């Protein structure tokens, strides 16, 4: 194999997209190069930055001949920000990439020969879909106050008050907060020294109700002239909650555990398919509500409920899926680790007059085994919607013991989903259907629902 060295520039044809949306090319000698911002079909000049024996990471220097699938990326900071890894790829090809990622993971990791994929459900307009944004605040090199996004894998802020994935109102909110900080000399938090006050600005919008929450994450327990900030924010139509989240830790975890209401409510409300949801700043809520309705609709279809079933909703958050299921099931039980989310879940059930649900706070890997051993937990259908790391082994083992007819697996990380599917497969379950739903247009993130059925012996 030819020798490559750091800082060497080479020409390369890009033939594939990697897990994080990076372009992958191979030299004639079979040496692999990963190139951020390059797309399949591009011919590029790259500078090798980090060189290993079999592969290297290259920086895109020039596109010599663009891929036919390239489109103009409309955001001015797309490359620097790195949040939209696929912005320069046509939306149709983005969808094909996501579906293929799930298929390949099921084949390679899940050991499924021919995954039964149904066509991906794409978005009508893959922009302005996010109902939540967290903007870090800091100084730029000239000492000006900025808010924006961390550049990929770093903690330097790319200024951007109008991310095209987020709500249009974000800009006005950021302008208002930053102008207030400038006027009263309120410093942003400095990660290096641990000094300064404002760390992040968290904004959540209820797309169907129009309600807006602004939550400032502060390194302290109050802000100077809080009332003035709240009064200015109230002028924005829909403003429903102005909150402070207290985070005094030297950590890169964004939110602390304590929240104080400066003005208005301590939460906002949103609606999905006719059900109202109360959402606190600390609770997980799907960021793309329009596609969420389609995702949950698909999960419900796969659950194939008749009205009699006992269903467990594991990793239930504020009970969104639980309440969708409850309308068609006999009884639903939800499990979730964050106490505030379970408080929201219980209130959401009451708010909607849904009585056949019950929620448990705790780690799923502890609650399920305990419920199985102490209370003889049973379930006809189990729905799981775990975080990216997938299901804990104890969760899967308990599900296998409980032996439901069907498992509906909702996943935001196909690799861990495929790993779990394999374990369930060894326990007597088979994948019946798989459907991707695009929740995260312009990015490499992929969501899917899998119907897993108990095999009859
Ligand atoms: N089903 C919900 C939430 C899915 S996100 C919805 O669609 O809105 C995953 C959820 O799992 C989050 O709410 C997170 O707080 C929760 N979680 C993470 N680790 C957990 C664990 N070990 N046990 C139970 N819940 C957990």
Boltz pocket constraint, residues with backbone or C-beta under 6 A from the ligand:
constraints:
  - pocket:
      binder: B
      contacts: [[A, 284], [A, 285], [A, 286], [A, 314], [A, 315], [A, 316], [A, 317], [A, 318], [A, 319], [A, 320], [A, 321], [A, 335], [A, 336], [A, 337], [A, 338], [A, 341], [A, 362], [A, 363], [A, 364], [A, 365], [A, 385], [A, 386], [A, 387]]
      max_distance: 6.0
